Amino acid sequence: MPSRPSPLNPTPRPSRRGNWWRTWWRRQTPHRQDRYAMLAPLVAVLLFFAAIGSSFMYLRLQEIEREQEAVKRDVEYTQQQIRLRLLERQEQLMRIGRDISNEEVDAQEFVSRAESLVAQYPEVQTVSWIDERRRVIAAYSAPSLPPAQARVTDQVLRPGGDTESTFSLARDLQQPIYAQPAGSEAVALLQLHIPLNDRGRFSGVLLAEYANEGLLRYGVPSEVQAKYAVSLLNGNGRVLAGNALPIRPVGSRFMPWSSQAEAYEVPVSPVGNGLVLRAQAYRTSQGVIGSGLFWLVGALSVLTAWMLIGNWRHTRRRLQAQQALVAETNFRRAMENSMLTGMRALDLQGRISYVNAAFCQMTGWNESELIGKTAPFVYWPEEDRDYLVARLEDELNGRSTPTGFQVRVKRRDGSIFDARLYVSPLIDAVGKQTGWMTSMTDITEPNRIREQLSASYERFTTVLEALDASVSVAPINSHELLFANKLYRLWFGVQTDGHEELVAQAGMPVNPDNDEALDDVDSFAGLPTDSLTNTEVESAEIYAPALGKWLEVRSRYLSWVDGRLVQMVIATDITPRRRAEEQYAAQTERAQSSSRLITMGEMASSVAHELNQPLAAITNYCNGIISRINGAGIAEADLIAALEKTARQAQRAGQIIQRIQSFVKRSEPNRSLSDVENMVFEAVELANIELRRRNVRLSHYVAARLPRLLVDPILIEQVLVNLLRNAAEAIDLAERPTAHRNIELRVLPKLEEDKPGIEFSVTDTGRGLAPEVKERLFEAFFTTKPEGMGIGLNLCRSIVESHMGRMQAENLYNGTEGTGCRFTFWIPLAKPALALSNPASSTVPQQAAHPAGTPVAQQAANPANSLKDFPKDSGVTA
């Protein structure tokens, strides 16, 4: 029974404050509740703004205080250094004064000691000995002091002069006095008057003049001068020495608390208030407004407020979308569970992330036992595991075929069934691939029926396929080919043209070609079918020009499996019988034809390698022009430049063909005095797209003022391009990181066997050449590339040797590890006069006319005019 309240156990009641809050909240409408709920984040944002502003103000004030403290500390330290320097000079001058008072120093000795003092301390410019009558007994000035600034005797002794008052003050007080003389010509001087006493009687003064600039230069520490603008001022605030920066305002109109560090002034002791030291810190802080952190925090705060407002506005819309998504998800889930096709999803690592009910039903394993599993899967048969692993790797690498593939699947009870899998990428809502989706269909029964049909068909076709005669079956008045054996397909393909041609040449009934004759009733309507099929076989001997054979053609009518009337034609090759008498002539002609084919084959190989570059370049430029025109992003100048380059490549192709013909005829190569830098530039331009496609960086250096070479420039460019392409492929195969994918091309003069020449070197960062590859590197038709022809390096060496050069390759090592390979070839310099007067002195072998296969994508020489829309992977590889 429920317990009743008692005085000892009263019923708990909510507090009055909490009850009032809940009652008030429930009385509000949902719309008003949403608005009130939004006030809390807004208030939080305002408080956040206030906290950020206060933090910035506090940090700025702390920074200003630290800067001012640093300025004050450094200025006081500098003042102490200047004070110590002045006191040291004062003490030295007082010692000289005592010696003068004791008559131990005469005028000549005074000048000597003054000269030593001025030479040792550059800030001291003048030292003078003046007696009580203001007469200069002796004086010495710094040699660097201009004559116009040297103080003459009459100025010192002149009544009312700029030193009279200081002289009198030193006489009266009997102690050293510092003063600054008045007058525009002496504003940079500081005077020190030291009184002289001869047995208690005033006997004159010892006057020393300091240069304020020198005092500032040699008295201020270098670390202080680096951080501050230091200056010396007089009592009126006038700058006597140094550089003074303009005084910045304490604050700004918008942010008064963002003041800058102020200058700090301190009197220079023992001079007093007449000489003030000021230091102003160079501005290193941009203030709060100029701080990137201020704007970043402000932008983030505004973004936060905007996001809160946007969240408030889209809350209901998001709720509606969520409800619709739940309904859609439930519908799709029900639809997936109702499918008879098994569905399986793999992530990018090959782990099962989803299976539907049909997949679980097919394999016998439930969803929890399959999700998260990796290969080998539990439904794989043991004997097919290697095959299935290979297929899974193809699937994860995107190499699966759209038509699917057939596998065997093991159920949980151990039984096996045949299934067909179709694989497609699993793309999420943002277009990013998250895995692979596989659909599985049970094809055990279709396979059994297909095997039976295949066996029946094989029994029917085995005999016909093995015949040495062509057999074809086609319906009457139709262009459909119902059957054709192997020999017919070999001769005529899979069309009815061969069947109709045989029938027409043999003089047998021909299927009509016009559509008007194709009526619902064929041309044999009304004739008994048995009579047609029982007629004798018609036979004729014809000559087939397309095959070059004499054929015996036999024809008869059959009733096909679907009841249609068809015509079967059997053609037997009787060419050996008809041409037995021409055997000898045919063999002779065949031998000649084979010889010509070999020669043309060699030419075709060369043309394929040579034309690979300009033709692919023409294709790239045309594709780039089309892409830019379609995108409406090409200017007329760029279009003309691209067309000119296309025409140049076409002209280059024509030159290549002419050169091939000349090599075949063993004619002289087209050699001329060629500029090395231009050849290197053309080669780099040809190889640039291939290098960029393989993410390889090329750095090339061509020595200045190289002489021109008497070579065929196209062939030398071909050698360079082939070497650059091979270097890029070597780096790609080595899988070097981006920082180590470098190719270096260097062209330098070099003496070879006391012969001047030019050496071209191409250095890559691959793994180098294996010993077995290095031995056969320049062997014809030897290659390590699946698509290569093995004639590239052989032809390169032939080209170099045809120019009387040398070519070699060497591996580069870092200890025992291979770090790359360097290919070098050297071309000697020829005397232009001798070479031009006797062009027949050098010949090019026929093999040199076959340059190596290279990538041919080429950009414009000027990057500003290049076609940026060219495809990156459009290079053609031989």
Residue, then its C-alpha position, 0 to 999 in steps of 0.5 A: m500500500p502506498s505510504r501516507p504522509s506523516p509528521l515524521n515523513p512529510t511529502p516532499r514538495p518542490s521549492r516555491r522558487g522552482n515551482w514558480w519558474r516551471t509554472w511560468w515556463r509552461r504558460q509560455t507559447p512554444h514560439r516564445q519559449d524558443r525566443y527565450a531559449m535563444l536569449a541565453p546564448l545571446v547573453a553569453v555571446l555579449l558577455f564573451f565580447a565584454a570579456i574579450g574586450s577587457s582582456f585585450m585592454y588589460l593585456r595592452l595596458q600591461e604591455i605599455e607598462r612593460e615597455q615604459e619600464a624597459v625604456k626607463r631602465d635602459v635610459e637610466y643605465t645609459q645615463q650612468q654610462i655617460r655620467l661615468r665617462l664624464l667623471e673619468r674625463q673630469e678626473q683626468l683633467m683635474r689631475i692635469g690641473r693639479d700638475i699645472s698648479n704645482e708648476e710641474v707642467d709647462a705649455q709644451e708638456f700641456v699640449s702633449r698631454a692634451e693631445s694624448l687625451v684627445a686622441q684617446y677619447p674622441e668626444v673631447q675636442t679641445v683642451s685649453w689652459i687659460d690664466e686668471r686674465r683670460r689669456v690662453i697659455a696653451a691649447y690643443s684641438a682635435p685634428s678632425l675639428p673643422p677650422a670654422q668650429a675651432r675656438v680662437t683666443d680673442q673669442v675666449l678672452r672677449p668681455g661678454g663672450d660665451t665663456e665669460s660667465t662660466f669662467s667667472l662662476a668657476r673662479d667664484l665657486q672654485q669647483p668644476i663647472y659644466a656649461q653649454p655655450a650660447g650661439s648657433e655655431a656652438v650648439a653641439l658643444l659641452q664645456l667643462h671649466i676646472p679652476l686652477n689654484d696656485r697656493g690658494r689663489f685663483s690662477g685660471v681655468l682648464l677648459a675642455e670642450y666635448a662634442n655632444e655627438g661624440l659623447l652620444r656615440y661613444g657613451v651610449p651602449s650599442e644595444v641601447q642604440a639598437k632599440y631606441a632613438v637616443s638624443l641629447l637635449n638642452g634645458n629648453g628641449r632643443v635637440l643637441a645630438g642624436n635623432a628624436l622621433p615625433i612624440r606619438p599621442v597617448g591614445s587614439r580617438f577610438m581606443p584611448w587605452s591603446s597608448q604607445a610606449e612614451a619617451y623617457e628623459v633624465p638629466v645627465s649628471p654631473v652636468g645637471n638640467g642643462l643636458v637631458l638624455r632622451a630615449q624613444a623606443y622604436r615601435t614594434s607593436q601594432g597595437v590592439i587594432g593592428s593585431g591579427l589576433f584582435w580581428l581573428v577573435g572579432a571575426l570568430s565572435v561575429l561568426t559565433a553570433w551569426m551561427l547562433i541566430g542561424n541555428w535558431r532560425h533553422t531549428r524547426r526546418r532541421l527537425q522537419a528534415q530529420q523526421a523526413l530522413v527517418a521516414e526515408t531511412n526506414f523506407r530504404r531499410a525495408m526496401e533493402n530487406s525485401m530485396l532478393t539480391g545480396m548487398r555488401a559494403l566495404d570500407l576503403q581498408g577492405r572491412i565489411s561495413y554493411v550487409n543486408a538481409a538477403f546477403c545474410q540469408m544467402t551465406g547463412w551468417n547473421e549481420s553481427e558475425l559479418i560486420g567489421k570482418t576483414a579478408p579472408f571472409v568466413y564465406w570464402p571456400e578454402e580452395d578459392r582463397d588465393y583467387l578471392v584475395a586477388r579479386l578483392e585487391d582488384e576491387l579495392n584498387g578500382r580494377s573491377t569490370p562493370t560486367g561483374f565476375q563470378v565466384r563460389v560462395k560457402r554457406r554456413d553449413g558448408s555447401i557451395f553455390d555460384a554467385r555473380l558480384y557487381v562492384s561499384p564505388l560507394i559515394d557519400a552525399v558530398g561526392k567523396q568515396t567512402g568504400w565499395m558497394t557489392s551486389m551478389t546474385d545466386i546464379t547456380e541454376p542459371n549456370r546449370i542451364r547455361e552449361q547444358l546449353s553450352a554442351s549442346y551448342e558445342r556438340f553442334t559447332t565442334v564439327l563445323e568449327a573444325l572444317d577447312a571450309s567456310v560455313s554460313v547460314a542466313p535467312i532468306n530476304s534478311h541481313e541477319l547472320l544466323f551461324a558462321n564457323k571459324l573460317y568464315r569469321l576469319w575471312f569475312g568477320v561477323q557480317t552477312d556481306g561475305h555470305e551475300e557476296l559468295v551467293a552473288q558471285a556464284g550466280m545463286p539467288v541473292n537477298p534483296d537489298n531494298d526495304e520494299a522487297l521485305d514484305d510479310v511474305d517472302s519471295f518463295a511464298g507458295l513454293p513447298t518447303d520440302s521441295l526447296t530443302n530436298t533440291e540438289v546442292e548448287s556449286a560454283e567456283i569463284y575468285a574472291p578479290a578481298l581474300g585473294k583466294w579461289l573458292e568453291v561455293r556450294s549452297r542449299y536451303l534449310s529449315w531453321v530451328d525456328g521454322r524460317l527458311v534459310q540458305m547455307v553456303i559452304a566455301t572451300d579454299i581451292t587456291p592451291r589447286r588453281r595456282a599450282e602452276e604459279q608456285y615458283a613465281a608466287q614464291t619469288e614474289r613473296a620473297q621480294s615482298s618479304s624483303r620490302l616489308i622488312t625494310m618498310g617495317e624498319m621505317a615504320s618503327s623509326v617513323a613511330h618513334e620519331l613522329n610520336q613527339p610532334l603528332a602527340a604535341i599537335t594532339n595536345y595543342c588541339n585538345g587544349i585549344i578545344s578545351r579553352i574555346n569550349g570554356a570561353g577562356i582563350a584570348e586571340a593572342d593565345l589561340i594564334a600562339a597555340l596554332e603557330k606551335t601546332a604548325r611548327q610541330a607539323q613542320r617538324a613531323g615533315q622534317i622527321i619524315q624527310r630525315i628518315q628517308s634520307f637515312v634509309k637512302r644512306s644520304e647525308p644528315n642535315r647538320s648545321l651549326s646549332d646553338v646548344e642553349n636552343m637545343v637544350f631549351e627545346a628538349v626541356e620544353l618537350a619533356n616538361i609535361e611528362l616530368r610534370r605528370r610524374n611530379v619530377r622537378l628538373s633543374h638545368y644548367v648550361a654554361a655561358r658562351l658555349p660554341r655552336l656544334l655542327v650537329d643535327p639539332i633534332l637528333i640531339e634534342q631527341v637524345l636529350v628528351n629520351l634521357l630525361r624521360n628515362a630519368a623520370e621513369a626511373i624516379d617514378l619506379a623508385e617511388r621517391p618522395t617529392a623532395h627527392r624527385n629531382i633531375e639535373l641536366r648540365v651542359l659543360p665544355k670538356l676535353e676528351e682525349d685532348k679534343p675540345g667538346i661539350e658534355f651533356s649529363v642527365t642525373d636522376t635520383g632513382r635506384g640506378l641500373a642493375p648489373e644485368v641491365k647495365e651490361r645490356l643497356f645499349e643492346a637493340f630490342f632489350t628493354t625492361k618496360p612492358e610497353g617499350m620497344g628496346i631501341g631508345l638507348n641503342l638509337c641514342r648511342s647511334i646518334v651520338e656516335s654518328h656525331m663522333g661522340r661518346m655515350q656512357a652511364e654510371n650509377l651513383y652511390n651513397g655508401t652501398e645504397g644506390t642514389g641514382c644514375r647519370f647518363t652522359f654523352w660528349i660531342p666534339l667540336a668540329k672546325p666549321a671551315l673544314a666541316l663545311s668544305n667537306p660535308a661528306s667527311s662524316t656519315v650518319p648510320q641508318q640506325a641513328a635515324h630512329p630516335a627513342g620514344t619519348p613523351v611529347a606533350q609540349q607547352a608554350a615557351n612563354p608561361a604567360n601564353s601557355l594553354k593552361d587547360f591542356p590535359k596533364d596525362s596526354g603524353v605519348t610513351a613509346 
